[in-house]
Amino acid sequence: MQRVVIIGAGQAGVQAAVTLRSEGYDGALTLVGEEIYPPYQRPPLSKAYLSGELVRERLFLKPDAFYSETACELRLGVAARQIDRAAKTVSLSDGTSLAYDRLLLATGTRVRKLPLPGASLPGVYYLRGIDDVDLLRPEMRAGARLVVVGAGFIGLEVAAVAAKHGLHVTVLEAASRVMARAVSPQLSAFYEREHRAHSVVFRFGAALEAIEGADHVEAVRVQGEHVPADFVLVGVGVVPNCEIAQAAGLVCDNGIAVDEYTATSDPDIFAAGDCTSHPAFAGGRVRLESVQNAIDQAKHAALAMLGKPVPYREVPWFWSDQYDLKLQIAGIARPGDVTVLRGLLDSRKFSVFHLRDGVIAAVETVNAAPDYIIGRKLIAARAIIAPERLADISVPVKSLA
């Protein structure tokens, strides 16, 4: 193998490059990214970077010297347009093409757009990259009216930053609770209370009809009511970037379908990160949007491309920072899980363990890092622990493992 091309200069793409070199690959290596920036962290964008606590330079995953020192060619500000599997080439938006022996697709996701009248008005924002935050920052003025569409991680993280900056925040959510797809009802209720304590207003079951304004957003119309807005932040999920894979005839299923070794339906093409649909740790197929998955899957992809395949069976984990609360989740919760509360909600330091057929399947922790760390180990071991023992805070959490 002499030529590896990686499409997508994000967390997965740069991790694959790091692993390839650390595992001894000394052939040609090219990393292609649509943005003009070298690979950077996305999680801080809606938190520390938006609030101004983190400068742009600290977002970048590697210093510039890394790419020259490792002979990793960066092709930035250019998009991959077409894969010719027979010729083993990738056509780029600048009219050039790249030949490959192994190809890694780390194309990530893009924001889901609101299909509403007025959604393209000035003052309507999405948050996915550095440029999005740079546009959003000047709007974060004390007293301004922000309407957030979507009460997922991104929406609530932005709402928390805005509330701390003295903005008037209204969150519109189609579901009946916050973070409904990601956390248990106990966690939803807790976070809703916390946001309300910071004067955030919620509207659940919100059916949006239009975004209104002449030359700039002025309000969001919800079931005939006008919710005033100086600006709007939309956070209604993401869509996997799998079109280039589909056009090349690769199997896709809510993302680019890969096997447990990250291989696609073409043995010379692999995929990693948010764009993939892969066999889940606990069975079935899943597409995960997390830094952990991007990093770990990219490592496995690099090994597979080098002929050292290792099954990808990592326990997924996620986190969210809102106010002074650190939410950490391990495993994948499902409806029907038996939940066990460890600690008191009012203490703002507690955990919710999820049991499935008696086995620990997931854990959600708030300001309780030891519970999270032990929880990950218990999930990996498919441990069975009596609910009353999990709930008893007089039992040291380390003893559970």
Secondary structure in CASP SS format (residue, H / E / C, confidence):
PFRMAT SS
TARGET T0000
AUTHOR 0000-0000-0000
METHOD secondary structure of the structure
MODEL  1
M C 1.00
Q C 1.00
R E 1.00
V E 1.00
V E 1.00
I E 1.00
I E 1.00
G C 1.00
A C 1.00
G C 1.00
Q H 1.00
A H 1.00
G H 1.00
V H 1.00
Q H 1.00
A H 1.00
A H 1.00
V H 1.00
T H 1.00
L H 1.00
R H 1.00
S H 1.00
E C 1.00
G C 1.00
Y C 1.00
D C 1.00
G C 1.00
A E 1.00
L E 1.00
T E 1.00
L E 1.00
V E 1.00
G E 1.00
E C 1.00
E C 1.00
I C 1.00
Y C 1.00
P C 1.00
P C 1.00
Y E 1.00
Q C 1.00
R C 1.00
P H 1.00
P H 1.00
L H 1.00
S H 1.00
K C 1.00
A H 1.00
Y H 1.00
L H 1.00
S H 1.00
G C 1.00
E C 1.00
L C 1.00
V C 1.00
R H 1.00
E H 1.00
R H 1.00
L H 1.00
F E 1.00
L C 1.00
K C 1.00
P C 1.00
D H 1.00
A H 1.00
F H 1.00
Y H 1.00
S H 1.00
E H 1.00
T C 1.00
A C 1.00
C C 1.00
E E 1.00
L E 1.00
R E 1.00
L E 1.00
G C 1.00
V C 1.00
A C 1.00
A E 1.00
R E 1.00
Q E 1.00
I E 1.00
D E 1.00
R C 1.00
A C 1.00
A C 1.00
K C 1.00
T E 1.00
V E 1.00
S E 1.00
L E 1.00
S C 1.00
D C 1.00
G C 1.00
T C 1.00
S E 1.00
L E 1.00
A E 1.00
Y C 1.00
D C 1.00
R E 1.00
L E 1.00
L E 1.00
L E 1.00
A C 1.00
T C 1.00
G C 1.00
T E 1.00
R E 1.00
V E 1.00
R C 1.00
K C 1.00
L C 1.00
P C 1.00
L C 1.00
P C 1.00
G C 1.00
A C 1.00
S C 1.00
L C 1.00
P C 1.00
G C 1.00
V E 1.00
Y E 1.00
Y E 1.00
L C 1.00
R C 1.00
G C 1.00
I H 1.00
D H 1.00
D H 1.00
V H 1.00
D H 1.00
L H 1.00
L H 1.00
R H 1.00
P H 1.00
E H 1.00
M C 1.00
R C 1.00
A C 1.00
G C 1.00
A C 1.00
R E 1.00
L E 1.00
V E 1.00
V E 1.00
V E 1.00
G C 1.00
A C 1.00
G C 1.00
F H 1.00
I H 1.00
G H 1.00
L H 1.00
E H 1.00
V H 1.00
A H 1.00
A H 1.00
V H 1.00
A H 1.00
A H 1.00
K H 1.00
H C 1.00
G C 1.00
L C 1.00
H E 1.00
V E 1.00
T E 1.00
V E 1.00
L E 1.00
E E 1.00
A C 1.00
A C 1.00
S C 1.00
R C 1.00
V C 1.00
M C 1.00
A C 1.00
R C 1.00
A C 1.00
V C 1.00
S C 1.00
P H 1.00
Q H 1.00
L H 1.00
S H 1.00
A H 1.00
F H 1.00
Y H 1.00
E H 1.00
R H 1.00
E H 1.00
H H 1.00
R H 1.00
A H 1.00
H C 1.00
S C 1.00
V C 1.00
V E 1.00
F E 1.00
R E 1.00
F E 1.00
G C 1.00
A C 1.00
A C 1.00
L E 1.00
E E 1.00
A E 1.00
I E 1.00
E E 1.00
G C 1.00
A C 1.00
D C 1.00
H C 1.00
V C 1.00
E C 1.00
A E 1.00
V E 1.00
R E 1.00
V E 1.00
Q C 1.00
G C 1.00
E E 1.00
H E 1.00
V E 1.00
P E 1.00
A C 1.00
D C 1.00
F E 1.00
V E 1.00
L E 1.00
V E 1.00
G C 1.00
V C 1.00
G C 1.00
V E 1.00
V E 1.00
P E 1.00
N C 1.00
C C 1.00
E H 1.00
I H 1.00
A H 1.00
Q H 1.00
A H 1.00
A C 1.00
G C 1.00
L C 1.00
V C 1.00
C E 1.00
D C 1.00
N C 1.00
G C 1.00
I E 1.00
A E 1.00
V C 1.00
D C 1.00
E C 1.00
Y C 1.00
T C 1.00
A E 1.00
T C 1.00
S C 1.00
D C 1.00
P C 1.00
D C 1.00
I E 1.00
F E 1.00
A E 1.00
A C 1.00
G C 1.00
D C 1.00
C C 1.00
T E 1.00
S E 1.00
H E 1.00
P E 1.00
A C 1.00
F C 1.00
A C 1.00
G C 1.00
G C 1.00
R E 1.00
V E 1.00
R C 1.00
L C 1.00
E C 1.00
S C 1.00
V H 1.00
Q H 1.00
N H 1.00
A H 1.00
I H 1.00
D H 1.00
Q H 1.00
A H 1.00
K H 1.00
H H 1.00
A H 1.00
A H 1.00
L H 1.00
A H 1.00
M H 1.00
L C 1.00
G C 1.00
K C 1.00
P C 1.00
V C 1.00
P C 1.00
Y C 1.00
R C 1.00
E C 1.00
V C 1.00
P C 1.00
W E 1.00
F E 1.00
W E 1.00
S E 1.00
D E 1.00
Q E 1.00
Y C 1.00
D C 1.00
L E 1.00
K E 1.00
L E 1.00
Q E 1.00
I E 1.00
A E 1.00
G E 1.00
I C 1.00
A C 1.00
R C 1.00
P C 1.00
G C 1.00
D C 1.00
V E 1.00
T E 1.00
V E 1.00
L E 1.00
R E 1.00
G E 1.00
L E 1.00
L H 1.00
D H 1.00
S H 1.00
R C 1.00
K E 1.00
F E 1.00
S E 1.00
V E 1.00
F E 1.00
H E 1.00
L E 1.00
R E 1.00
D C 1.00
G C 1.00
V E 1.00
I E 1.00
A E 1.00
A E 1.00
V E 1.00
E E 1.00
T E 1.00
V E 1.00
N C 1.00
A C 1.00
A H 1.00
P H 1.00
D H 1.00
Y H 1.00
I H 1.00
I H 1.00
G H 1.00
R H 1.00
K H 1.00
L H 1.00
I H 1.00
A H 1.00
A C 1.00
R C 1.00
A C 1.00
I E 1.00
I C 1.00
A C 1.00
P H 1.00
E H 1.00
R H 1.00
L H 1.00
A H 1.00
D C 1.00
I C 1.00
S C 1.00
V C 1.00
P C 1.00
V H 1.00
K H 1.00
S H 1.00
L H 1.00
A C 1.00
END
